[in-house]
Amino acid sequence: MTDFKKGKYALYLRRSKGEGGTTDEQLKTLLTFVEKLEKSGKIRKVNRGVKGRDLAKKRRGIDLTIKGDIFNEGEGQSGYNVAERPVFMDLLERLRDGEYQGVLAVSMDRFARNYGALSRYAYDLWGEQDQPRMFYGFAERMGLGEGGERGLINEKVLSSLMEWGGLAKALEIKKGETKRKGTNVDRGYLLGSRPEWLGKTYRGKTSKGVNYRQAFEKIKANAGTNAISRSAGKFDKTGAPDRGFVRNWKKRLIAYDRLGVLEDWLDAYEAVNEFIRDIFPTKPKSGYESQEASNLLKATAGYFAYPAGVVLVNEDTGASEFVTFPYPLDVGLDTLGQTKDASMLENFVVEREELGDRQLDLFQTQPRSGGK
């Protein structure tokens, strides 16, 4: 029987692209085992606070400052690229610092798809420290770092299981990806009202970009139409403040703020314009027309049009789905710029969920819904 040494343990969650379920469901399964260990006194009480990515997806990005012992890497995070998982890498440092005696997961393949990949970044924790840190999988009912003869046997068994399991899982995920890919939506592309990009030609002029952030500050201050347009840098052909811009964007920006996505949307918009500028600093039009910018803007079209998600009708089933697009800064602008089909990326996951009784905002719908 495993000796958990009555220490403090972290919980680790991760789901690969192509796998079913969610990390929230994974946590519920994990807690059924953890609660037994807590009640028996084998481990200390686990703080249920969740670090990393938000289970409910109401918050974008990664927050490792939250109090809690649950580390959520999130959806679509590859088990092969250990170093590219910031939540897991942070957890390894905490283990080295002695914050935890070990880390628990539903199965060993949550840590990595093969023993070699995990060993490269964490062998010192279970193989070299005077007090080994444990990596335990409940599906296998064993872990690395248990110590003694049992620990040596476990390491041999687990190294074999992880190598063969990793191969089988890779084939399974590949099949799952083949089934779910093929639509523009899965590649991140969906028509809708998108922002004005630096370098694009509008009404015969090369755009310098729009300051949506300053425009919203004026909106919050209940400024007039002209003041809002000026702050955004939008003028019509006569040089007067563009009133059409305010008609099109005032309600939209207010809705994005109400839905809790405006700050992320503004950050992403400004980052993409910087990306375009960096391609060709003296000629933004050339940057906008580059292949890198084209790849990036196609992959992020759905997000910029519907940052809080959108309801679509699946043409195959006729069912209404609620679709959310990946946050561009989480995936990486350079990565998206170098990729013609973003759906091939491990951390680019377009989520499709049943609509259910979800209450929708006007800006989470589109006049002509379509699943492809």
N, C-alpha and C positions, 0 to 999 in steps of 0.2 A: 504494500500500500504506500502511496506517495506521502512523503513527509513534507508538509507545507511550512513547517517551522513556525507556525503561528505569526507569520510576518505580515507586512503590508503589501498588498498586491494590486497591480493595475489591470484593467480590462482593455483589450484591444479589439477594434472592429474594422473590417474592411470588406468591400465587395468589388469584384472585378467586373469589367464590362463584359456583357454576355451571360453573366450569372443571374439567376432569379432572386427574388426577395429584395430586402433592403437591410441596411445596417440597423435600423430600428428593430426589425424582426429578429435580426441576429442577436441583438442585445437581450431581448426577451428570453430567447433560448438560453443564452449564456447565464442570465441571472437565476434560472431554475437550478443550475449547478452551484453557482456562487452562494446562493442563500443557504444551501445545505451546509456548505463549508463554514459560513458565518455562524450558523446556529450551533454547530458542533465545536466551535472555538478553534478550528484549524487555521483560520485566517482572521485578520482584523476586519472590522466593518469597512466595506467599500463605500466611499463617498460617491453618490449617484450623479454628481455633476459631470457634464460631458465637455471635454476639451476637444479642440480640433474643429471639425465641421459640425454644423448644427443638424441634429437628427431630423428636425421638422422642416429644414431647408428654408426657414424664415430669415436666416442670416447668411449672407454670402461670405466666402472666404474662410480662413482658418484663424481661430482664436485659442491660443495655448495658455492664456492667462486666467481662464475660468477655473474656479475651485472645483476639484473633482478628480476621481481616479479612473474615469472612463475616457479612453482615447479613441476618437472616431476619425478614421482616415477618410471615410465617405464612400460614395458610389463611383464605380468606374476607375478604381485605383489598382494598377497592375501589381500582381504578386511577384513578378519577375524583377522589376526595377526597384530594388530596395531603397537605394539612395535617393530616388525621386519621390519618396513618400515622406514629406516633412513631419507629419505627426509621429510616425514610427521612429524617425531619426531623433526627434526630440525626446521620445520615450526612452530610447537607448541611453541618451545622456543622463536622464534622470536615474536610470538603473545604475549607471556607473557612479553617480554621485551618492548612491545609497538610499535614495528616496523610497525605492521599492525593493522588496525581497525577490519579486518576480513579476511576470505578466501572464495573464490567463486569456485564452481565446477559445472559441467553439471548436476549432481544429488547428493543427499545426500549419496548414497551408494558408492561414490568415497572416502569419508572420512572413512567409515567403513560399514560393512555389517549389523550391528545391533547397536541399540542405546546403549546397555550395553557396548559393546566393545569401542565405542567412548567415552562414559562417563568416563570410567575407567581412561583414559589418558588426557581428555580435559574438564571435567565438570567444573573445576575451572574457565576456560576461559569464558564460557557463563553464568555460574550459580552463581559465587561467587565474581567476580571482580566488583568494583564500576562502571567501564566502560566496560560492557560485550563485548567480542569479538564475532563476528558473524561467523557462519558456514552456508553458504547459498547454496541451490541447485536450479538451474534454472528449472529443470524438475518439482519440487514440488512447485516452486514459493513461497518458505518460507524458513526460517532458524532458527537455534538455536541462542539465544542471541539477539533477537530483542527488548527485554525489554517490560515492561508494561503488560497489559492484553493480548495483541496479542501474546507476547512472551510466556506466560503461555499456551495459547491455542495451539500455534505452537509446543511447546515441547511435549504436549500430543499426538497431531496428528502425529508428526514425529516419536515419539518413536514407535507408533503402525505400521506406514508405513514401518519403517526400519526393524522391527522384521519380519513382514510377507514378505516384499520384499527380505530380506536376505535369508529366507527359500526358496522362489521361485527361487531366483538366484542360490542358491547352487545346487538345483536340475537341473537347466538349464546347469550350468557349468559342472556338473557331466556327463550329457548326451553328451555334447560337447567333453569332454575328452575321453569318451569311443570311439567316432568316430575317433578321431585323433591319438589314441595310437595304439600300436600293432607292429610297425616296429622297427628294431634295430636303424634306423636313429633317430626316435623320442626318443629313449633312449640314444642318444648321440654316438652310436657306428657306425663307418664307417672305412673300411680298407683304408690305405694310409700310406705314409712315416711318421713314428712317431719317436720321439727322442729315444736315448738309455737311459734306465732307470737304476738308481742305483739298484744294487742287482740282475739284470737279468743276466743269463748266456749267454755270447757271445763267441763263438769259444772255449768253454771249460773253460772260466774264468768268475768269477763274476765281473760284471762291477762296477766301482767306479763312474759312471756317466761321462758326457762329459761337458766340459766348452765351451758351444756354445757362450757365451758372449765374452770370450777372443778370440775365433776363429774369431768372426765377427770384433773385433777391429783390428786384423791382416789383415783381408780382406779389411777393410777400408783403411788401411795403405799400400795396394798393396804389402803385404808380399808374399813370395813364398809359394809353396805348403807345403814344409817341416815345415816352421815356423808356418803355420796355423795349421797343424796337431799337432805339439808339444804343441801349446798354448791350444788346445782342450783336450790334454791328450790322443790322439789316436795314437796307434802304431800297426804295423802288427805283425805276428807271429815271425818274426826275430828281433823284437825290433826297427825296423826302422819306421819313421813317416808314417802313413797310408795315402797313396795318394788317395785311394778309398774313404775315408771319405770326402776329399776335393771335389772330383768329384761329390759326391752325395749331399753335403750340401752347397757348396759355392753359387751356383745360387739360391738355395732355400732361404738361409738367406738374400741374396740381395733382392729377390722378397718380402719376408716378410717385409723388411724395406721399400721398395718402396710402398707397400700396406698399410703401417702405422700400422702394427700389431706386429712388431718384439719385441718391448720393453715389451708389455703385454705377448707375447709368452715366452720370456725369464724369466720373473718374475714367470709365471705359472709353467714352467718347473722346475725351481729351488725350488719353493714351494712344488711341488709334490715330488721331491727327498728328501726334508727335512721331508715331511710327512712319506715317506717310512723309512727313517733313525730313526725317532722318535718311530716307532712301535717296533723296535728291534735294539737299538743303536749299539750293538756289532756285530750283524749279519745282514747286509743289505739284504742278500739273503732271510733270513727268513721273513724280513719285506716285501720284494717284493712279496713273495709267500703267504702272509697273505690274508685273505678274504677281509679285509678293502682295501688293495692296489688293489686287483682284481676288487672290485666294482668301485673304483675311476678310474682306468685306462680304464675300459670298458666305463664308462660314459663320459670320456674325450677324447676317441680315435678320434672321429670326429673332435673335436676342434684342437688337436695337429697335426693332419694330414692336416687340412684345416682351419687355424685360421682366414683367410679372407673370408671364405665361399667357397662353391663348387657348381657347376652345376650338377644336377642329372636328370635322366629321370624317371618320375613317372610311375611305371609299371601298375597302375590302369587306368591312363588317357592317357599315352603316351606323356604327355606334359613335357617340360623342366622346371625345377624349380631351383631357386637359394636358397640354404640351408645354413643357418648360425647357428652355435652351440653356446650354452651359454658359457660365460667366466668362467672357473672353480673357480677363486677366488671370483667372485660375488656370486656364489651359495654357496661356502664354502666347503673346502676339507673334513672336518670332516663329514659334512652332506652327501656328496657324498660317502664317505667311509663306511657309515652306511646304505646305501640304495642300494638294489639290482636292483631296477628299477627306474632310475633317473626321468623318465617321470612322476612319481607320485608326484614329488616335485612341489610346487606352482611356485617357481622361476626358474625352469628348463624348458625353452621354446626353442625348436628347431624351428626356423622361416623358413617357406617355402613360397617363393614369386615367382610370375611369372618372368621368365627370361627376357622377353621383349627385349629391344635393349641394355641391359647391356653389356658393354665392359669387357671381362674377361681376366685375366692374366693366363698364362700357369699353374700356381700353384693354380688356382681356378677350375681346371678341373681334371678328373681322366680318365684313359684309358678305364675302364669298368664301365660306370655309371649304377646305378640301384637305384630304389626308396626304396628297402627293404633290 
